[in-house]
Amino acid sequence: MGVVYRARQDDLGRDVAIKVIAPERLDDPEARRRFLRELRATAAVEHPNVVPVHEAGLEGDCAYIVMRYVPGTDLRSLVRIEGPLELERAGEIGARLGEALDAIHDAGYVHRDVKPANVLISRHGHVYLSDLGIAKEALAPDTTTGPDRWVGTVDFAAPEQIRGGPVDGRADVYALGGVLFFMLTGHVPFERETDEARMWAQLSEPPPVPSSLRAGLPVAIDAIVSRALAKDPDERPASTGALGHAAQAALSGDPTAAAPPPSRPAPRRRRRAVAALAGVAGLAAAVAGGLALLSPDEPAERASTAPRPAGTPAPGGPSVGASTRGIGYRPRSIAVAGGAVWVLSFAARDLARLDPDTLERAGPQPRIGKEAMSVAGRGRDLWVVIPRRGQVLRLDAASGRVEGWITPPQTPVDVELGDDGAVWVTARRPMNPYDPLRPHDLVLRYDRGGTERARISVPLEVADIAPARDGIWVSVNRKPQMRRFDASGALVRTAKIETPAIEASYGARAAWGSTATADAVARVPERGSAVTTAVAPTPGEIAVAGGHAFVAATTDHVVYVLDADTGAVEGEPLPAGRNPYAMTSGAGHVYAAGKGDGSVTRIDP
């Protein structure tokens, strides 16, 4: 792309790194516009393991990027000098890179060029990921990459990248798997004499395992790296963070370490980074042994798009109340129970408990361990999903103590609570993707004591669930449908929507689904056809309260307000921290959690 210089920034008295872009990259005026737009956007990715971008601009014919200067070395040079890394050091680097890439993905981007040379190690051992590959895409002659021009480096490029197809965050999962292999063995996964041979190996040959080149490695690391280097993106781990932490656990000697489960299509992306998903056909409907399967669709329902109006909220309409920052790293789930707001962060050991009005920490902060995935609350109960343990914990919302747990038959990934006291759990299929007899995803209904009351078997990956009156709505990946089941698990309705819903909610006598591929929200009334409303790119979770539906707009850093009866956008969006995604309602308010700055914002409906 160009040349990198070390320079002195006189006004701030600091050294910086300046990348000056090769002039031939800027022949196309549209490429210049894309360059500035994309670089300024990626500068918003803030993470301690991502090299900060201070500035990007054009001076005459010279385009440049100003970044933090990191004195030290890069991972490629480090391994070439020292050889394969010590296990714990490799695990630590892998975990930090996974978290950094998760932050990039949460902001709506794909790195596209993860490789050892782009991993910087400071003199104090701090790990930085540099050189966001989105910049290379922005400087391509057009926005379409083809087989003869793609973003990436051969030794660490995912098969879908090499083919010139669209990619999502699972391409970075593949590349991180290759970096782990390199740290542990000193070799790239597919060493061949020519670029063509390496490309062919990436596309067609089974991935090698690290133990084939280095004896004495933990058994689990072979399965973890092999899962990351799967040819099919669907068979790779769902996130780079999950991959990095699994590798760290295995390399630190944790006997329970295992490969993360296969991914579902990554929902948090922009359209240019959407993966091509294979269609699924031939699904039949049946009900046997208490297990409800899919039924034929209802007749296709016309979806109308309501324009997004300009203006300001009506007097007395929803408004932003208190807000706070720094509540955990990348909060992923939020709930209200026991007169408090509870915030779950993937990397935090504690469950944050906040005062519902001031959003200050108050009361017990229960320690539940890392890698919790979902929290739900109602009344005095708080339920937390710990996939790694295979458990859903029930905590007392007053004391924070664990009072019981549920152990579903498959890995739990989500929990939601019904108005009738039902506990609904999504359980993912087993991790082995090569087992042709593996069961479907499950949606399970339990009572408060942990007794199973209903079981729904879904022959597709469940995206989200939303308890409703006397039942539940279920959205699935890859299918533009939302399905309604009654409390016994029997299928009641299959509603057609425009594109698959990645998040689901229920309120105001309707199911709601956010569809990232269409940048829209679908409203499915209990009776009648779905209506789709265009909102911002990458909509997140939805909370319904006070006659409104509140939609987190992840890349716009706001919350959109919709009329709960019509689905139409009402006035201007409300500011809500950086990268809001998780939403909930309770205690007379709506709360939004921002992944980019660990924020929680209270909205008064």
N, C-alpha and C positions, 0 to 999 in steps of 0.2 A: 504493500500500500504506500510506502514512503520511507522516510528516515526519522529516527527518534534522536533528539538532542537533549542533553542536560543543560538547563538554563537557569538564570537567576532572575527571580521576580523582585525588582527593586522596591516596589511600594510596600510589600509585605515582608521583605527580607528573608525569602525562602528559596530553596532550590526546587525546581519543577522539571517535569519531563514534557517536552513538546514534540508531538508527532506531526511532521509536515507531510501532507499528502502528495503523492506523485502527480505532477501536472496532467498527465494523460488521463488520469481518473476523472478530471473535471472538464473534459471537453463538452460534455452534454450539460446544458443549463439546468435541465430537470434533475440531473444527478447532484448538482450543487444544492438545489433546494431540498432534496431528500437528505443530503448529508447534514445540513444544518438542523433540519427538523428532527431527524433521528438522534443526532448526537446530543442536542439539547434535552430531548426526552430521556435518553439513557443517563444523562447526568443526574436525573432525579432518583436513580437507584442508589439508595444509601444502605450500606452494610459494612461492618468492620473488616470483612475479608474481600471486598471489592475495591479495586483501586479507584479513588474518587476522581471524577472528571470535573475540573474547575471551570473550564471554558472551552468553547468551540466556535470558530469563526472563519471569515474570509477577509484577507487583506489583498486586494487586487486579484491576481491569479493564484494566490497562495492560500490554501485551506490548511487549517491546523487544529489540533486538539491539545489542550493543556491539562496535564494529569499530575497527580502526586508523584514526586520522585521517591523511589524506594531503593535506598542503598542496600546492596546485598547481592543475591544471585537468583537464578531461576531454577526450577525443578529439573529441567533437562541437564543443565550444567552440573547441578548438585549430584545427580545420579551417575553421570559420566565420570565425575571425580571420585566419589565415595563408593560407588557401586550400589546394589540394592539396599534399600533403607531398612533400618531396624523396624520390627513389626509395629511397635506402639507408635513410633514416629510416623510411619506410613498411614496408620489408622487415624491419627490426629489430623494429618494433612487432608486425608480423604473426607473426614467429617466436616472440616471447615470449608472445603470446596463445595461439598454438597449443600451446606447451608447458604453459601454465597449464591450458588446457582438457583436455589429455591427463591431467594429474594429477587433475582433477575426474572424468574418465571412469574412470580407473584405480581411484578410490575407490568407484565404483559409482553415480555420479550423472551427470545431464545438466543443463547450465546453464539452457537454455531461453530465455534472454533476453540473448544476446550482442548488443550494440549499442554505437555510439560513446559514448553517454552513460554506459555502465557501464565504460568504459576510462578509468582515472585516470592522469594523467601528473604525477609529482611535480616539485618545483622543480628537482631534479637530473636529471630526464629518465627516472626509473625508471617502468616500466609496471606497473600493477596492474589486475587484473580484479576487479570488485566485483559485489555483488547477485546471489548465486546464485538462479536462478529457481525452484529446488526449494522455496524458502520460499513463493512465491506459490501453488504447487500445494498445499502443506500447508495453506494458509489458505482453499482453495476449500471450498464447502459440502459437497462429497463428493469422493472420490478419483477420480472419473471426469470427464474433461474432454470437453465436447461441442462441436458447431459454434458454439454461442452463447457458449461460455466456454472459452478456451484460454489457456495461458501463453505470453507472447511479445510482440513489438512488430511491427506489420504490415510495416514496411519491411525487416525482417531475419528474418522468420519463414519457416521452410521450409514447402513445400506441405502436408506431412503434419501440421504443427502447425495450419495454418489450417483444415484439414478436421476438426480435433478428434480425430485418430487418435493412437495411441501413437507415441512417438518414442524414438530412441536418440541416441548421440553424433553421428550423421551430420546431425542437425538443427543441431547446433552447427557442424559443418563448413560447412553452407550459410550460417549467419549470419556466420561468419568470412569467407567469400567476399564477402558483402555489405559487411563492414567494410573489407576490402581495396579493393573498388571505391570505397567512400566516401573512403578516404584518398588514392587516386590521382586521383580526379576531382572531389571536393567535392560529389558527388551520390549519392543512394541509387540502387540499381540500377533500380527501377521507380518513377519519379516520375509521379504522377497527381494529379488535383485532389481526389479523394475516397478515403476508406478502402475503399469497395467496389471502386473502379476499381483500386486498388493490390492488393487481394486477388485480383482476377480476373487481373491481370497476373502475379502471383506463381504462380498456379495454371496458367496456360495459355500465356503468351507466352514466346518464347525469351529467355534472358538476354542483356542487352547486353554488349559488351566494353569495357574501359576505354579502348582506343585510339580508340573512337568519340567520346569527349569530350576526350581529351588526346593530342595528337600526340607522337611521339617516344618512346613507351614501348617496352620490349623486346617482341619478337614473342611470346616464350614466356608473358608474363604474361596475355595474352588467353586462351590455352588453359587456364592454371591457374585463373583466376577462373571461366571458363565451366564447367570440370569441377566446381568447388565449388558452383556454382549450378544444377547439374543437377536436374531435377524428380524423377527417380527416385533415392532414396537409394543404391541399389546402384551407380549410376554416379558417385557422388562419391568423393573420396579416402577411404582407410580411416581416417584419423585427422586431427585438427586439427594435430598436430605435423608430420606429413608435408606438409600443405598450407602451413603457415607457413614451413617450411624451404625448400620448393620456390619459394615466392614470394620469399623473401629471396635465394635463389640467382639467380633471374631478374632481380630488381631491382638486384643488385650487378654484373650484367654477365656472369655465368657462361654461356658459350655452350652448355654441356651441360644447362642447366636445362630441365626438362620437367614437365608435369602429372603428379602422382602417379597410380598405377594406380587403377582403380575399386575400391571397397571390397568386402569381404565383410561379411555381417551382423555388427555389433559384438557380441562375446561378453561383454564385461565390463560388465554392467549389472544392475540390479535388475528385478524383474518389471514394475514400473510403467513402466519406460522401455524395454520391449522393442518393437522395431519389428515391424509386421505384415509378414510375408514372403509373397511370392507363391509359390504352389505350382508345382512343375515336373513336367510330365507327359510321357508319350510317349517315355521313354528306352528304347532297344532295346539288346540285347546282341549283340556281335560281336567277333571277333578277326581282324584282317587286317593283313598287313605287319608282324607283330610287335607291334602295338598292341592292348593288352587293354582292352575297353570293359566296361560294366556288364552284369551278368547279372540275371535275375529274382531277387527275394528268396527266401530260404528261407521256409518257412511261419512265420507270425508266432509269436514266442516270448513266452511269458508272462514278465513281469518282476515279481518280488516285491520289496517294500520292507522292509528290515530296520530296526526302530526303533533310534534312537540311545540307547544305555543311559547311565545315569549311573554315577558311581563313579570310581575312580582306576586308573591302569595297574597291572597285576600286577607284583609284585616281580621285578626283573630284566628288565622290559620296556623299550621304547624310552625314552630320556631326552634332554634337551637338554644339549648340551655348550657349546663356545665360541660366542660371537657377536660381531659387530662391526657398526658403522654407518658411513655415509658412504663406502661403496664405489661411487662413481659416482652419477649422477643417474638414478633410475628404472631399475635393472638389469632387463633383460628376458630374459636367457638365461644359463645357468650350466652348466659342464661340468667334468669331472675328467680330467686327462691329464698324463703325465709327472710324477706325484707331486705335483701342485698342483691347486688349485681356480681356475678361470678364470671371470671375471664380465664380461659384456658389457652396457654401458649405451648406450642409443641416442644420447645427446648427448655421450658421452665419446670422445675420440680414441684413448685407450689402452685396451687389454684388461687388466683387473686380474688379477694373478697372486697368489694367496694361499697361505700355508702350510696344508695340509689339517687340521692339528691346532689351531693357534693362531688361524687366520684372519687373521694379520698379512700385510701385503704382503711378498713375498719374491721375489727373482730378477728377471728381465727383465719389464718391463711394455710389451709390444709396441705400437707406434703403428700403428693400422690405419685411422684416420680416422673421422669421424662416420657415423652412420646405418647401422651394421652391425645385422643383425636376428637372427642365430641363430649359436650356437656349439655344437660337439660335439667330444668328445675320446675317444680310446682309445689306450692305449699311449703311443707317442712323438708321435702325430699330433694336431693341433688344426685343426679346419676351421671357417671363419668365412664367413658369407654377407654380401656387400655388394651389396644390390639395385641401388643406383644405378650401380655399375660393371658389373652383370650378371655378377659373378664369385663363385666360392666358393674362398677361399684355403686352402692347406694350409701350416700353420706347424709348425716344429719346436718341441715343447713344452719342450725344454731351453734352447734359445737364443732362442726367440721370433722367429726369422727366417722369412720367407716362402720356402717351398721349391718351390711350384708352385701351380697354380690350375686350376679348371674353369670353362668358359664355356658354360652351358646354352643351348639354343635359345630359351628364354623367360626372363623375369625370375626369378632364384632368390629364394626367400623363406624357406626352411627347409632344414636339413641334419641328418641323423641317421646314426649309424654302426651297422652290424650286427656281431654277434660274429664273422662270417666275414671281416671286413675290408671289406665292401661299404660304399660311400658312397652314401646315398640322399638325393636332392635333390628338393624340391618347386619347380616352376617355374610362375609365374603366367602367364596368358594376356596377350597384348599390351595396351597401354593404350587403344587406340581402341575404345570400346564400340559404335560405330556400324558397325563392319565386320561384316557378316553372316557372313563366311567366317573369322572369327577362330577359332583352334584352341582346344582344351580345355586345362585345366590338365594339367600333366605331372608324373608321379612317375618319376624317372630313377635307375637304379642304375649307379654307376661303380666301377671298381677304383681302388686307391690311386694309380695312375699317371694317372688321369683319362680312361681309355678307357670309353666308354659300353657297358654290357653288357645293359641292358634298358630299355624305355620303356613306361610305362603312361599311357594317355590317359584322363582322367576328365572326362566331360561336365558336371561341376559343380565349384564351387570347393572345392579341398581345404582342410580345416580343419587337419588335422595328420596326421603319419605316425609309425609306431612299428615299427621293425625287429623281426622275430621270427626264430625258427629257420627257415632256408631260405626267407625271404620277408619280407613286410611287411604290416602292417595300415594301412588308410587310412580316416580319417573325413572326411566331407564336410559342408559347410553345407547346411541346409535338409532333409536326408534323415536320418531316424532309423535309421541303418545304420552298421555298420563292416564293411569289406570286406578280405578276406585274399587276397593275391596271392603266388604263388611267386616264386622268384628269377629266373625267366625273364620275369615280367610277366603270367603267365596268372592269371585270376581263379579262385580256389579256393573261396571261400565268401563269402556276404553274410549277415551276422548282423543281426537286428532288435533295436533298442534303443528305449527309450521316447521320447527326444528326441535331436536331433542332438548329437554330441559335439564340443566345441570344442578339446579337448586329448586326446591319445592317448598311451598308454604300453603297454609289454609287460613281463611278468614273472610268475614262478610259474605258467607254462603257461597264461596268460590274457592277453587284451587288456583294457585299461582305458580308459574314456573319461569325462571330466567334462562334465556337461551343466548349463550355467548356467541355462537356462530351467526346469529341474526341480529345481535345487539338489541335485543327486544325482551319484553315480558309478555307472557301469555296468561290471560285470565280465563279460567274454565268454570262457568257457573254450574251449580248442581244440576240444572237443566238448561239445555241450549248449547249453542256452538261456542267455540273458543274465540276470543278476540285478542289480537296481538298488537301491542303498543311499542313503537320504536322509542328507545331511550338511548343511553350512552354506550360506547364500546365497553365490553366486558362487564355486564351486570353481574352482581353477586347475589347474596341472600336477600330475602324479602321478609318484612315484618308488617303485619296488618293490625291497625289500631285506630280508634277514633274516626272511623269512616274513611281512612286513607290506607294505601299500600305504600310502604317506604322501601325503595330499591337502592342498594349500595352500588355506586358506579365506581368500580375499582380504579380505573386509569384516569378518571376525571376528578377524583378526590372529593366527591360530593354524594349526597343522597337525593334521589328523585322522589317526588311525591305524586302519587296517582290517586285518582278518585276510586274508592273501593267498589263503587257500584257500576262504573263504566270502564275503568281501566285507563282513562285519559289522563295525561300529565297535567298537573295543576301548578301553574306559575313557575318560578325559578327554583333550581335545586338548592339544597341546603349544604353548606360546607361541613365536612365530617372527617377531618384528619387526612392522613396520607394513605392511599390504597385501602379504603374501607371495603370490607367483604362480609364479615359475620354480622348478623342483625338479630335482634330479639325484642320482644315487648313484654312489659310487666310493670307493676307498681305505678301504673298511670303514665308511663313514659315508653319511648322507643330508644334503644341503645345500638350504636354502631361501633364496631371495633376496627381500627385501621392497622393493617399489617406493616405498612411502611414505617410508622413511627411509634408503634405500640400504643396507639391512642384509643380512648373510649370517649364517645360523644353522646350526650343525652339530647334527645329530641322530644319536645313537648307537643303532642298531637292536638 
